[in-house]
Amino acid sequence: MFAIVVYDTAVERNPKVLKICRKYLHWTQRSVFQGELTTAQYRALIAALRAVIDPDHDSIVTYTARSPEFVESTTLGVRLGGPGDIL
Amino acid sequence: MFAIVVYDTAVERNPKVLKICRKYLHWTQRSVFQGELTTAQYRALIAALRAVIDPDHDSIVTYTARSPEFVESTTLGVRLGGPGDIL
């Protein structure tokens, strides 16, 4: 599956969320990750994120598609990250 | 088509980018919009965004799928925005 993760979390929790996302996905832009995952990897990512966020204050949205072919990505301006840029 | 727009733009340009995105899509989270668009609307959105950003400093990534059925969205924690919440 192809996954996009966007997060809006409290500053003090950002480093943990960033670290978890980096294990599974490519950094695309501030608070945005993308990449290909198996279903098992996606579940593990979600479980890891749930364990570190405060569900009453933080917000993470994931978008998944069965495969990358279903989603077209276009960049306007500077290409900050993306596949191949695992920081 | 279903579109997701994420932007990382200079602070002084954020209000313009936000205003343009609001015309076409639903605010989902800080710097993230989503929604359904016709191809013509998508082209108009892209043209409007190109006209206000500095391509050497700002970054906007769009993800499009032929229809919402191809993309599943999941929210962890607080649901900040989304369909129905046109601010």
Backbone of each chain as nested JSON, in Angstrom:
{
  "chains": [
    {"id": "A", "residues": [
      {"number": 1, "name": "MET", "atoms": {"N": [0.837, -1.192, 0.0], "CA": [0.0, 0.0, 0.0], "C": [0.873, 1.242, 0.0]}},
      {"number": 2, "name": "PHE", "atoms": {"N": [0.233, 2.342, -0.481], "CA": [0.939, 3.631, -0.461], "C": [0.335, 4.436, 0.671]}},
      {"number": 3, "name": "ALA", "atoms": {"N": [1.175, 5.046, 1.475], "CA": [0.672, 5.787, 2.633], "C": [1.239, 7.207, 2.677]}},
      {"number": 4, "name": "ILE", "atoms": {"N": [0.372, 8.103, 3.11], "CA": [0.779, 9.48, 3.389], "C": [0.39, 9.731, 4.843]}},
      {"number": 5, "name": "VAL", "atoms": {"N": [1.308, 10.297, 5.607], "CA": [1.007, 10.622, 7.004], "C": [1.247, 12.118, 7.21]}},
      {"number": 6, "name": "VAL", "atoms": {"N": [0.232, 12.803, 7.738], "CA": [0.399, 14.213, 8.085], "C": [0.1, 14.345, 9.573]}},
      {"number": 7, "name": "TYR", "atoms": {"N": [0.903, 15.138, 10.265], "CA": [0.666, 15.235, 11.704], "C": [0.733, 16.674, 12.194]}},
      {"number": 8, "name": "ASP", "atoms": {"N": [-0.087, 16.906, 13.184], "CA": [-0.19, 18.229, 13.827], "C": [-0.169, 17.911, 15.319]}},
      {"number": 9, "name": "THR", "atoms": {"N": [1.048, 17.816, 15.853], "CA": [1.206, 17.358, 17.231], "C": [1.897, 18.437, 18.058]}},
      {"number": 10, "name": "ALA", "atoms": {"N": [1.749, 18.34, 19.352], "CA": [2.375, 19.318, 20.241], "C": [3.897, 19.288, 20.021]}},
      {"number": 11, "name": "VAL", "atoms": {"N": [4.521, 20.444, 20.129], "CA": [5.953, 20.576, 19.823], "C": [6.782, 19.539, 20.577]}},
      {"number": 12, "name": "GLU", "atoms": {"N": [6.443, 19.341, 21.845], "CA": [7.262, 18.427, 22.671], "C": [7.16, 16.967, 22.203]}},
      {"number": 13, "name": "ARG", "atoms": {"N": [6.105, 16.671, 21.41], "CA": [5.97, 15.278, 20.937], "C": [6.448, 15.113, 19.488]}},
      {"number": 14, "name": "ASN", "atoms": {"N": [6.735, 16.217, 18.827], "CA": [7.152, 16.137, 17.419], "C": [8.362, 15.227, 17.182]}},
      {"number": 15, "name": "PRO", "atoms": {"N": [9.421, 15.353, 18.04], "CA": [10.591, 14.505, 17.769], "C": [10.27, 13.016, 17.766]}},
      {"number": 16, "name": "LYS", "atoms": {"N": [9.424, 12.59, 18.722], "CA": [9.064, 11.157, 18.782], "C": [8.27, 10.748, 17.541]}},
      {"number": 17, "name": "VAL", "atoms": {"N": [7.311, 11.598, 17.141], "CA": [6.486, 11.273, 15.97], "C": [7.366, 11.221, 14.712]}},
      {"number": 18, "name": "LEU", "atoms": {"N": [8.265, 12.194, 14.613], "CA": [9.189, 12.256, 13.467], "C": [10.038, 10.975, 13.396]}},
      {"number": 19, "name": "LYS", "atoms": {"N": [10.565, 10.589, 14.552], "CA": [11.453, 9.409, 14.622], "C": [10.703, 8.152, 14.174]}},
      {"number": 20, "name": "ILE", "atoms": {"N": [9.463, 8.023, 14.633], "CA": [8.672, 6.837, 14.267], "C": [8.389, 6.848, 12.763]}},
      {"number": 21, "name": "CYS", "atoms": {"N": [7.948, 7.997, 12.253], "CA": [7.607, 8.075, 10.823], "C": [8.827, 7.764, 9.955]}},
      {"number": 22, "name": "ARG", "atoms": {"N": [9.989, 8.261, 10.382], "CA": [11.218, 8.026, 9.606], "C": [11.552, 6.543, 9.478]}},
      {"number": 23, "name": "LYS", "atoms": {"N": [11.136, 5.761, 10.468], "CA": [11.45, 4.312, 10.417], "C": [10.7, 3.644, 9.27]}},
      {"number": 24, "name": "TYR", "atoms": {"N": [9.559, 4.219, 8.904], "CA": [8.699, 3.518, 7.948], "C": [8.571, 4.243, 6.618]}},
      {"number": 25, "name": "LEU", "atoms": {"N": [8.674, 5.582, 6.644], "CA": [8.324, 6.37, 5.457], "C": [9.394, 7.415, 5.13]}},
      {"number": 26, "name": "HIS", "atoms": {"N": [9.204, 8.054, 3.971], "CA": [10.133, 9.112, 3.536], "C": [9.596, 10.471, 3.955]}},
      {"number": 27, "name": "TRP", "atoms": {"N": [10.479, 11.303, 4.465], "CA": [10.103, 12.667, 4.802], "C": [9.798, 13.419, 3.501]}},
      {"number": 28, "name": "THR", "atoms": {"N": [8.66, 14.062, 3.433], "CA": [8.257, 14.793, 2.222], "C": [8.325, 16.288, 2.452]}},
      {"number": 29, "name": "GLN", "atoms": {"N": [7.889, 16.684, 3.607], "CA": [7.755, 18.11, 3.909], "C": [7.519, 18.214, 5.415]}},
      {"number": 30, "name": "ARG", "atoms": {"N": [7.6, 19.364, 5.967], "CA": [7.354, 19.522, 7.413], "C": [6.029, 18.83, 7.777]}},
      {"number": 31, "name": "SER", "atoms": {"N": [6.125, 17.877, 8.69], "CA": [4.944, 17.15, 9.192], "C": [4.261, 16.271, 8.147]}},
      {"number": 32, "name": "VAL", "atoms": {"N": [4.983, 15.913, 7.089], "CA": [4.39, 15.061, 6.039], "C": [5.37, 13.963, 5.652]}},
      {"number": 33, "name": "PHE", "atoms": {"N": [4.898, 12.722, 5.7], "CA": [5.7, 11.579, 5.267], "C": [4.919, 10.782, 4.246]}},
      {"number": 34, "name": "GLN", "atoms": {"N": [5.629, 10.063, 3.399], "CA": [4.953, 9.223, 2.415], "C": [5.819, 8.018, 2.125]}},
      {"number": 35, "name": "GLY", "atoms": {"N": [5.18, 6.979, 1.529], "CA": [5.972, 5.823, 1.124], "C": [5.134, 4.567, 1.019]}},
      {"number": 36, "name": "GLU", "atoms": {"N": [5.792, 3.493, 0.636], "CA": [5.111, 2.217, 0.482], "C": [5.29, 1.379, 1.743]}},
      {"number": 37, "name": "LEU", "atoms": {"N": [4.195, 0.724, 2.141], "CA": [4.211, -0.107, 3.341], "C": [3.426, -1.386, 3.095]}},
      {"number": 38, "name": "THR", "atoms": {"N": [3.8, -2.428, 3.806], "CA": [2.919, -3.602, 3.842], "C": [1.83, -3.287, 4.866]}},
      {"number": 39, "name": "THR", "atoms": {"N": [0.776, -4.094, 4.869], "CA": [-0.294, -3.873, 5.845], "C": [0.258, -4.028, 7.263]}},
      {"number": 40, "name": "ALA", "atoms": {"N": [1.139, -4.988, 7.427], "CA": [1.725, -5.225, 8.757], "C": [2.551, -4.013, 9.196]}},
      {"number": 41, "name": "GLN", "atoms": {"N": [3.327, -3.448, 8.26], "CA": [4.127, -2.267, 8.599], "C": [3.213, -1.092, 8.955]}},
      {"number": 42, "name": "TYR", "atoms": {"N": [2.135, -0.955, 8.192], "CA": [1.203, 0.153, 8.463], "C": [0.614, 0.002, 9.861]}},
      {"number": 43, "name": "ARG", "atoms": {"N": [0.215, -1.215, 10.202], "CA": [-0.358, -1.444, 11.55], "C": [0.665, -1.136, 12.643]}},
      {"number": 44, "name": "ALA", "atoms": {"N": [1.899, -1.534, 12.398], "CA": [2.955, -1.284, 13.389], "C": [3.194, 0.22, 13.528]}},
      {"number": 45, "name": "LEU", "atoms": {"N": [3.18, 0.932, 12.4], "CA": [3.36, 2.389, 12.427], "C": [2.245, 3.045, 13.238]}},
      {"number": 46, "name": "ILE", "atoms": {"N": [1.024, 2.656, 12.988], "CA": [-0.125, 3.228, 13.691], "C": [-0.033, 2.944, 15.189]}},
      {"number": 47, "name": "ALA", "atoms": {"N": [0.31, 1.701, 15.533], "CA": [0.423, 1.337, 16.957], "C": [1.512, 2.178, 17.626]}},
      {"number": 48, "name": "ALA", "atoms": {"N": [2.633, 2.358, 16.943], "CA": [3.742, 3.13, 17.52], "C": [3.328, 4.592, 17.692]}},
      {"number": 49, "name": "LEU", "atoms": {"N": [2.613, 5.139, 16.725], "CA": [2.169, 6.539, 16.812], "C": [1.137, 6.713, 17.928]}},
      {"number": 50, "name": "ARG", "atoms": {"N": [0.201, 5.758, 18.026], "CA": [-0.815, 5.841, 19.09], "C": [-0.153, 5.869, 20.471]}},
      {"number": 51, "name": "ALA", "atoms": {"N": [0.982, 5.152, 20.575], "CA": [1.628, 5.014, 21.893], "C": [2.295, 6.307, 22.348]}},
      {"number": 52, "name": "VAL", "atoms": {"N": [2.566, 7.234, 21.394], "CA": [3.324, 8.431, 21.809], "C": [2.491, 9.711, 21.767]}},
      {"number": 53, "name": "ILE", "atoms": {"N": [1.343, 9.696, 21.074], "CA": [0.59, 10.962, 20.982], "C": [-0.396, 11.104, 22.145]}},
      {"number": 54, "name": "ASP", "atoms": {"N": [-0.813, 12.347, 22.359], "CA": [-1.887, 12.619, 23.327], "C": [-3.16, 12.75, 22.493]}},
      {"number": 55, "name": "PRO", "atoms": {"N": [-4.04, 11.751, 22.569], "CA": [-5.206, 11.736, 21.67], "C": [-6.16, 12.914, 21.879]}},
      {"number": 56, "name": "ASP", "atoms": {"N": [-6.011, 13.603, 22.98], "CA": [-6.883, 14.762, 23.238], "C": [-6.323, 16.058, 22.642]}},
      {"number": 57, "name": "HIS", "atoms": {"N": [-5.057, 16.028, 22.221], "CA": [-4.456, 17.271, 21.727], "C": [-3.823, 17.123, 20.345]}},
      {"number": 58, "name": "ASP", "atoms": {"N": [-3.288, 15.935, 20.083], "CA": [-2.551, 15.744, 18.832], "C": [-3.466, 15.182, 17.739]}},
      {"number": 59, "name": "SER", "atoms": {"N": [-3.066, 15.451, 16.5], "CA": [-3.857, 14.948, 15.37], "C": [-2.921, 14.382, 14.31]}},
      {"number": 60, "name": "ILE", "atoms": {"N": [-3.189, 13.15, 13.94], "CA": [-2.436, 12.533, 12.842], "C": [-3.467, 12.006, 11.855]}},
      {"number": 61, "name": "VAL", "atoms": {"N": [-3.286, 12.32, 10.586], "CA": [-4.173, 11.79, 9.559], "C": [-3.324, 10.937, 8.612]}},
      {"number": 62, "name": "THR", "atoms": {"N": [-3.809, 9.748, 8.344], "CA": [-3.12, 8.908, 7.357], "C": [-4.056, 8.745, 6.161]}},
      {"number": 63, "name": "TYR", "atoms": {"N": [-3.441, 8.747, 4.993], "CA": [-4.164, 8.469, 3.751], "C": [-3.496, 7.244, 3.143]}},
      {"number": 64, "name": "THR", "atoms": {"N": [-4.281, 6.222, 2.835], "CA": [-3.679, 5.029, 2.241], "C": [-4.398, 4.677, 0.951]}},
      {"number": 65, "name": "ALA", "atoms": {"N": [-3.64, 4.167, 0.03], "CA": [-4.196, 3.669, -1.233], "C": [-3.589, 2.297, -1.456]}},
      {"number": 66, "name": "ARG", "atoms": {"N": [-4.306, 1.438, -2.185], "CA": [-3.845, 0.051, -2.321], "C": [-2.437, 0.007, -2.901]}},
      {"number": 67, "name": "SER", "atoms": {"N": [-2.171, 0.936, -3.822], "CA": [-0.784, 0.958, -4.346], "C": [-0.462, 2.339, -4.887]}},
      {"number": 68, "name": "PRO", "atoms": {"N": [0.836, 2.634, -5.085], "CA": [1.239, 3.97, -5.533], "C": [0.602, 4.37, -6.86]}},
      {"number": 69, "name": "GLU", "atoms": {"N": [0.237, 3.355, -7.649], "CA": [-0.334, 3.701, -8.969], "C": [-1.643, 4.484, -8.819]}},
      {"number": 70, "name": "PHE", "atoms": {"N": [-2.304, 4.349, -7.664], "CA": [-3.605, 5.012, -7.495], "C": [-3.456, 6.477, -7.115]}},
      {"number": 71, "name": "VAL", "atoms": {"N": [-2.243, 6.903, -6.786], "CA": [-2.054, 8.268, -6.299], "C": [-0.951, 8.948, -7.085]}},
      {"number": 72, "name": "GLU", "atoms": {"N": [-1.269, 10.138, -7.625], "CA": [-0.271, 10.903, -8.368], "C": [0.2, 12.071, -7.496]}},
      {"number": 73, "name": "SER", "atoms": {"N": [1.495, 12.237, -7.427], "CA": [2.033, 13.29, -6.566], "C": [2.691, 14.357, -7.444]}},
      {"number": 74, "name": "THR", "atoms": {"N": [2.39, 15.609, -7.158], "CA": [2.951, 16.722, -7.926], "C": [3.536, 17.733, -6.945]}},
      {"number": 75, "name": "THR", "atoms": {"N": [4.697, 18.248, -7.255], "CA": [5.323, 19.25, -6.382], "C": [5.396, 20.596, -7.092]}},
      {"number": 76, "name": "LEU", "atoms": {"N": [4.91, 21.632, -6.406], "CA": [5.055, 23.008, -6.904], "C": [6.163, 23.643, -6.084]}},
      {"number": 77, "name": "GLY", "atoms": {"N": [7.068, 24.36, -6.765], "CA": [8.16, 25.021, -6.036], "C": [9.243, 24.028, -5.692]}},
      {"number": 78, "name": "VAL", "atoms": {"N": [9.758, 24.151, -4.49], "CA": [10.918, 23.356, -4.083], "C": [10.486, 21.933, -3.724]}},
      {"number": 79, "name": "ARG", "atoms": {"N": [11.272, 20.961, -4.197], "CA": [11.016, 19.584, -3.803], "C": [11.867, 19.35, -2.554]}},
      {"number": 80, "name": "LEU", "atoms": {"N": [11.242, 19.308, -1.419], "CA": [11.981, 19.232, -0.159], "C": [12.458, 17.821, 0.126]}},
      {"number": 81, "name": "GLY", "atoms": {"N": [11.562, 16.866, -0.008], "CA": [11.944, 15.49, 0.334], "C": [11.314, 14.552, -0.663]}},
      {"number": 82, "name": "GLY", "atoms": {"N": [11.073, 13.344, -0.223], "CA": [10.422, 12.38, -1.102], "C": [11.251, 11.114, -1.169]}},
      {"number": 83, "name": "PRO", "atoms": {"N": [10.802, 10.16, -1.949], "CA": [11.501, 8.887, -2.044], "C": [13.006, 9.107, -2.235]}},
      {"number": 84, "name": "GLY", "atoms": {"N": [13.728, 8.35, -1.444], "CA": [15.186, 8.429, -1.573], "C": [15.777, 9.37, -0.558]}},
      {"number": 85, "name": "ASP", "atoms": {"N": [14.953, 10.212, 0.023], "CA": [15.516, 11.152, 1.007], "C": [15.129, 10.708, 2.397]}},
      {"number": 86, "name": "ILE", "atoms": {"N": [15.684, 9.584, 2.851], "CA": [15.43, 9.15, 4.229], "C": [16.437, 9.874, 5.11]}},
      {"number": 87, "name": "LEU", "atoms": {"N": [15.964, 10.863, 5.862], "CA": [16.9, 11.708, 6.645], "C": [17.318, 11.003, 7.91]}}
    ]},
    {"id": "B", "residues": [
      {"number": 1, "name": "MET", "atoms": {"N": [-12.011, 13.794, -9.106], "CA": [-10.794, 13.327, -8.477], "C": [-10.789, 13.741, -7.009]}},
      {"number": 2, "name": "PHE", "atoms": {"N": [-9.98, 12.969, -6.243], "CA": [-9.788, 13.303, -4.824], "C": [-8.406, 13.925, -4.714]}},
      {"number": 3, "name": "ALA", "atoms": {"N": [-8.307, 15.021, -4.007], "CA": [-7.02, 15.721, -3.899], "C": [-6.665, 16.002, -2.446]}},
      {"number": 4, "name": "ILE", "atoms": {"N": [-5.374, 15.883, -2.186], "CA": [-4.809, 16.278, -0.897], "C": [-3.725, 17.31, -1.234]}},
      {"number": 5, "name": "VAL", "atoms": {"N": [-3.724, 18.429, -0.515], "CA": [-2.683, 19.436, -0.73], "C": [-1.967, 19.675, 0.597]}},
      {"number": 6, "name": "VAL", "atoms": {"N": [-0.641, 19.578, 0.565], "CA": [0.14, 19.912, 1.761], "C": [1.116, 21.004, 1.361]}},
      {"number": 7, "name": "TYR", "atoms": {"N": [1.27, 21.994, 2.235], "CA": [2.166, 23.083, 1.845], "C": [3.115, 23.483, 2.977]}},
      {"number": 8, "name": "ASP", "atoms": {"N": [4.287, 23.881, 2.546], "CA": [5.343, 24.341, 3.449], "C": [5.84, 25.638, 2.808]}},
      {"number": 9, "name": "THR", "atoms": {"N": [5.191, 26.733, 3.172], "CA": [5.471, 28.001, 2.499], "C": [5.918, 29.037, 3.529]}},
      {"number": 10, "name": "ALA", "atoms": {"N": [6.563, 30.06, 3.044], "CA": [7.042, 31.113, 3.953], "C": [5.841, 31.741, 4.683]}},
      {"number": 11, "name": "VAL", "atoms": {"N": [6.049, 32.1, 5.927], "CA": [4.959, 32.598, 6.785], "C": [4.175, 33.718, 6.101]}},
      {"number": 12, "name": "GLU", "atoms": {"N": [4.903, 34.609, 5.44], "CA": [4.22, 35.763, 4.842], "C": [3.313, 35.362, 3.68]}},
      {"number": 13, "name": "ARG", "atoms": {"N": [3.534, 34.141, 3.122], "CA": [2.679, 33.715, 2.009], "C": [1.583, 32.748, 2.455]}},
      {"number": 14, "name": "ASN", "atoms": {"N": [1.651, 32.294, 3.691], "CA": [0.66, 31.324, 4.164], "C": [-0.778, 31.803, 4.011]}},
      {"number": 15, "name": "PRO", "atoms": {"N": [-1.082, 33.054, 4.393], "CA": [-2.482, 33.487, 4.293], "C": [-3.046, 33.375, 2.872]}},
      {"number": 16, "name": "LYS", "atoms": {"N": [-2.222, 33.735, 1.883], "CA": [-2.686, 33.653, 0.49], "C": [-2.906, 32.207, 0.077]}},
      {"number": 17, "name": "VAL", "atoms": {"N": [-1.963, 31.337, 0.454], "CA": [-2.093, 29.921, 0.088], "C": [-3.328, 29.324, 0.775]}},
      {"number": 18, "name": "LEU", "atoms": {"N": [-3.512, 29.665, 2.05], "CA": [-4.66, 29.178, 2.82], "C": [-5.964, 29.616, 2.154]}},
      {"number": 19, "name": "LYS", "atoms": {"N": [-6.029, 30.889, 1.757], "CA": [-7.245, 31.443, 1.147], "C": [-7.581, 30.709, -0.152]}},
      {"number": 20, "name": "ILE", "atoms": {"N": [-6.562, 30.463, -0.952], "CA": [-6.78, 29.775, -2.227], "C": [-7.262, 28.345, -1.974]}},
      {"number": 21, "name": "CYS", "atoms": {"N": [-6.577, 27.645, -1.076], "CA": [-6.956, 26.248, -0.81], "C": [-8.387, 26.153, -0.281]}},
      {"number": 22, "name": "ARG", "atoms": {"N": [-8.762, 27.109, 0.56], "CA": [-10.111, 27.11, 1.127], "C": [-11.192, 27.228, 0.064]}},
      {"number": 23, "name": "LYS", "atoms": {"N": [-10.847, 27.874, -1.047], "CA": [-11.854, 28.048, -2.116], "C": [-12.206, 26.712, -2.742]}},
      {"number": 24, "name": "TYR", "atoms": {"N": [-11.276, 25.777, -2.688], "CA": [-11.461, 24.538, -3.453], "C": [-11.6, 23.311, -2.547]}},
      {"number": 25, "name": "LEU", "atoms": {"N": [-10.968, 23.347, -1.369], "CA": [-10.852, 22.121, -0.57], "C": [-11.224, 22.358, 0.894]}},
      {"number": 26, "name": "HIS", "atoms": {"N": [-11.285, 21.268, 1.646], "CA": [-11.6, 21.335, 3.088], "C": [-10.283, 21.369, 3.88]}},
      {"number": 27, "name": "TRP", "atoms": {"N": [-10.238, 22.246, 4.859], "CA": [-9.093, 22.275, 5.758], "C": [-9.09, 20.998, 6.583]}},
      {"number": 28, "name": "THR", "atoms": {"N": [-7.982, 20.312, 6.617], "CA": [-7.875, 19.053, 7.358], "C": [-7.039, 19.228, 8.599]}},
      {"number": 29, "name": "GLN", "atoms": {"N": [-5.971, 19.955, 8.439], "CA": [-5.0, 20.087, 9.526], "C": [-4.085, 21.242, 9.139]}},
      {"number": 30, "name": "ARG", "atoms": {"N": [-3.275, 21.712, 10.007], "CA": [-2.349, 22.804, 9.662], "C": [-1.606, 22.441, 8.375]}},
      {"number": 31, "name": "SER", "atoms": {"N": [-1.749, 23.297, 7.364], "CA": [-1.045, 23.13, 6.069], "C": [-1.513, 21.917, 5.275]}},
      {"number": 32, "name": "VAL", "atoms": {"N": [-2.689, 21.413, 5.585], "CA": [-3.209, 20.247, 4.849], "C": [-4.672, 20.476, 4.474]}},
      {"number": 33, "name": "PHE", "atoms": {"N": [-4.959, 20.299, 3.187], "CA": [-6.335, 20.4, 2.69], "C": [-6.665, 19.139, 1.905]}},
      {"number": 34, "name": "GLN", "atoms": {"N": [-7.929, 18.821, 1.838], "CA": [-8.364, 17.661, 1.054], "C": [-9.749, 17.918, 0.513]}},
      {"number": 35, "name": "GLY", "atoms": {"N": [-10.122, 17.117, -0.517], "CA": [-11.477, 17.228, -1.03], "C": [-11.593, 16.723, -2.461]}},
      {"number": 36, "name": "GLU", "atoms": {"N": [-12.799, 16.789, -2.96], "CA": [-13.061, 16.341, -4.328], "C": [-13.056, 17.533, -5.276]}},
      {"number": 37, "name": "LEU", "atoms": {"N": [-12.429, 17.324, -6.437], "CA": [-12.319, 18.391, -7.438], "C": [-12.541, 17.804, -8.822]}},
      {"number": 38, "name": "THR", "atoms": {"N": [-13.044, 18.644, -9.73], "CA": [-13.011, 18.258, -11.135], "C": [-11.585, 18.543, -11.626]}},
      {"number": 39, "name": "THR", "atoms": {"N": [-11.246, 18.019, -12.794], "CA": [-9.916, 18.271, -13.359], "C": [-9.738, 19.772, -13.588]}},
      {"number": 40, "name": "ALA", "atoms": {"N": [-10.793, 20.422, -14.045], "CA": [-10.718, 21.867, -14.309], "C": [-10.466, 22.636, -13.01]}},
      {"number": 41, "name": "GLN", "atoms": {"N": [-11.157, 22.226, -11.928], "CA": [-10.944, 22.887, -10.633], "C": [-9.524, 22.664, -10.143]}},
      {"number": 42, "name": "TYR", "atoms": {"N": [-9.033, 21.443, -10.335], "CA": [-7.666, 21.147, -9.898], "C": [-6.67, 22.03, -10.65]}},
      {"number": 43, "name": "ARG", "atoms": {"N": [-6.863, 22.153, -11.959], "CA": [-5.945, 22.995, -12.757], "C": [-6.016, 24.452, -12.29]}},
      {"number": 44, "name": "ALA", "atoms": {"N": [-7.221, 24.91, -11.991], "CA": [-7.382, 26.305, -11.553], "C": [-6.694, 26.499, -10.201]}},
      {"number": 45, "name": "LEU", "atoms": {"N": [-6.833, 25.499, -9.314], "CA": [-6.182, 25.562, -7.999], "C": [-4.666, 25.642, -8.166]}},
      {"number": 46, "name": "ILE", "atoms": {"N": [-4.124, 24.792, -9.004], "CA": [-2.667, 24.772, -9.219], "C": [-2.196, 26.107, -9.796]}},
      {"number": 47, "name": "ALA", "atoms": {"N": [-2.947, 26.636, -10.767], "CA": [-2.544, 27.913, -11.394], "C": [-2.569, 29.035, -10.346]}},
      {"number": 48, "name": "ALA", "atoms": {"N": [-3.589, 29.027, -9.502], "CA": [-3.704, 30.076, -8.477], "C": [-2.553, 29.956, -7.467]}},
      {"number": 49, "name": "LEU", "atoms": {"N": [-2.218, 28.729, -7.093], "CA": [-1.117, 28.529, -6.133], "C": [0.22, 28.936, -6.752]}},
      {"number": 50, "name": "ARG", "atoms": {"N": [0.426, 28.55, -8.007], "CA": [1.694, 28.913, -8.688], "C": [1.868, 30.429, -8.702]}},
      {"number": 51, "name": "ALA", "atoms": {"N": [0.744, 31.145, -8.811], "CA": [0.823, 32.605, -8.958], "C": [1.224, 33.305, -7.664]}},
      {"number": 52, "name": "VAL", "atoms": {"N": [1.085, 32.606, -6.513], "CA": [1.376, 33.313, -5.25], "C": [2.623, 32.797, -4.535]}},
      {"number": 53, "name": "ILE", "atoms": {"N": [3.112, 31.614, -4.91], "CA": [4.268, 31.094, -4.163], "C": [5.576, 31.568, -4.789]}},
      {"number": 54, "name": "ASP", "atoms": {"N": [6.636, 31.481, -3.978], "CA": [7.996, 31.718, -4.491], "C": [8.584, 30.332, -4.763]}},
      {"number": 55, "name": "PRO", "atoms": {"N": [8.718, 29.982, -6.038], "CA": [9.129, 28.602, -6.357], "C": [10.523, 28.243, -5.853]}},
      {"number": 56, "name": "ASP", "atoms": {"N": [11.285, 29.226, -5.48], "CA": [12.639, 28.935, -4.966], "C": [12.655, 28.687, -3.458]}},
      {"number": 57, "name": "HIS", "atoms": {"N": [11.546, 28.991, -2.801], "CA": [11.546, 28.842, -1.334], "C": [10.368, 28.013, -0.819]}},
      {"number": 58, "name": "ASP", "atoms": {"N": [9.242, 28.115, -1.503], "CA": [8.025, 27.442, -1.015], "C": [7.881, 26.059, -1.641]}},
      {"number": 59, "name": "SER", "atoms": {"N": [7.173, 25.196, -0.912], "CA": [6.939, 23.843, -1.423], "C": [5.491, 23.455, -1.201]}},
      {"number": 60, "name": "ILE", "atoms": {"N": [4.847, 23.029, -2.269], "CA": [3.479, 22.521, -2.18], "C": [3.473, 21.152, -2.856]}},
      {"number": 61, "name": "VAL", "atoms": {"N": [2.942, 20.163, -2.175], "CA": [2.817, 18.842, -2.786], "C": [1.33, 18.519, -2.885]}},
      {"number": 62, "name": "THR", "atoms": {"N": [0.923, 18.07, -4.047], "CA": [-0.465, 17.629, -4.197], "C": [-0.455, 16.12, -4.463]}},
      {"number": 63, "name": "TYR", "atoms": {"N": [-1.427, 15.446, -3.868], "CA": [-1.647, 14.025, -4.128], "C": [-3.045, 13.916, -4.713]}},
      {"number": 64, "name": "THR", "atoms": {"N": [-3.173, 13.269, -5.861], "CA": [-4.505, 13.13, -6.462], "C": [-4.772, 11.66, -6.772]}},
      {"number": 65, "name": "ALA", "atoms": {"N": [-6.012, 11.303, -6.605], "CA": [-6.463, 9.955, -6.973], "C": [-7.726, 10.138, -7.807]}},
      {"number": 66, "name": "ARG", "atoms": {"N": [-7.991, 9.176, -8.671], "CA": [-9.108, 9.36, -9.599], "C": [-10.426, 9.602, -8.853]}},
      {"number": 67, "name": "SER", "atoms": {"N": [-10.556, 8.924, -7.697], "CA": [-11.771, 9.195, -6.898], "C": [-11.518, 8.856, -5.441]}},
      {"number": 68, "name": "PRO", "atoms": {"N": [-12.379, 9.362, -4.543], "CA": [-12.163, 9.145, -3.107], "C": [-12.114, 7.665, -2.726]}},
      {"number": 69, "name": "GLU", "atoms": {"N": [-12.756, 6.84, -3.55], "CA": [-12.774, 5.403, -3.2], "C": [-11.359, 4.814, -3.176]}},
      {"number": 70, "name": "PHE", "atoms": {"N": [-10.42, 5.447, -3.882], "CA": [-9.065, 4.891, -3.963], "C": [-8.217, 5.248, -2.739]}},
      {"number": 71, "name": "VAL", "atoms": {"N": [-8.723, 6.147, -1.911], "CA": [-7.901, 6.614, -0.785], "C": [-8.699, 6.497, 0.511]}},
      {"number": 72, "name": "GLU", "atoms": {"N": [-8.088, 5.818, 1.495], "CA": [-8.739, 5.693, 2.797], "C": [-8.056, 6.656, 3.771]}},
      {"number": 73, "name": "SER", "atoms": {"N": [-8.863, 7.382, 4.515], "CA": [-8.298, 8.362, 5.445], "C": [-8.618, 7.93, 6.87]}},
      {"number": 74, "name": "THR", "atoms": {"N": [-7.607, 7.976, 7.709], "CA": [-7.777, 7.572, 9.118], "C": [-7.207, 8.67, 10.004]}},
      {"number": 75, "name": "THR", "atoms": {"N": [-7.906, 9.008, 11.051], "CA": [-7.418, 10.041, 11.973], "C": [-7.089, 9.429, 13.334]}},
      {"number": 76, "name": "LEU", "atoms": {"N": [-5.881, 9.714, 13.819], "CA": [-5.489, 9.327, 15.187], "C": [-5.577, 10.586, 16.027]}},
      {"number": 77, "name": "GLY", "atoms": {"N": [-6.167, 10.459, 17.231], "CA": [-6.257, 11.627, 18.111], "C": [-7.387, 12.53, 17.673]}},
      {"number": 78, "name": "VAL", "atoms": {"N": [-7.135, 13.808, 17.716], "CA": [-8.188, 14.798, 17.481], "C": [-8.461, 14.932, 15.98]}},
      {"number": 79, "name": "ARG", "atoms": {"N": [-9.761, 14.949, 15.619], "CA": [-10.111, 15.21, 14.23], "C": [-10.269, 16.721, 14.107]}},
      {"number": 80, "name": "LEU", "atoms": {"N": [-9.324, 17.375, 13.494], "CA": [-9.316, 18.827, 13.458], "C": [-10.26, 19.37, 12.41]}},
      {"number": 81, "name": "GLY", "atoms": {"N": [-10.198, 18.818, 11.215], "CA": [-11.022, 19.35, 10.123], "C": [-11.504, 18.199, 9.287]}},
      {"number": 82, "name": "GLY", "atoms": {"N": [-11.759, 18.481, 8.011], "CA": [-12.193, 17.438, 7.095], "C": [-13.491, 17.855, 6.428]}},
      {"number": 83, "name": "PRO", "atoms": {"N": [-14.052, 16.971, 5.643], "CA": [-15.271, 17.298, 4.895], "C": [-16.337, 17.904, 5.823]}},
      {"number": 84, "name": "GLY", "atoms": {"N": [-16.892, 18.966, 5.298], "CA": [-17.95, 19.584, 6.089], "C": [-17.419, 20.746, 6.899]}},
      {"number": 85, "name": "ASP", "atoms": {"N": [-16.116, 20.793, 7.053], "CA": [-15.572, 21.892, 7.872], "C": [-14.89, 22.891, 6.97]}},
      {"number": 86, "name": "ILE", "atoms": {"N": [-15.674, 23.591, 6.143], "CA": [-15.062, 24.64, 5.307], "C": [-14.993, 25.874, 6.193]}},
      {"number": 87, "name": "LEU", "atoms": {"N": [-13.786, 26.268, 6.605], "CA": [-13.626, 27.395, 7.561], "C": [-13.739, 28.709, 6.822]}}
    ]}
  ]
}
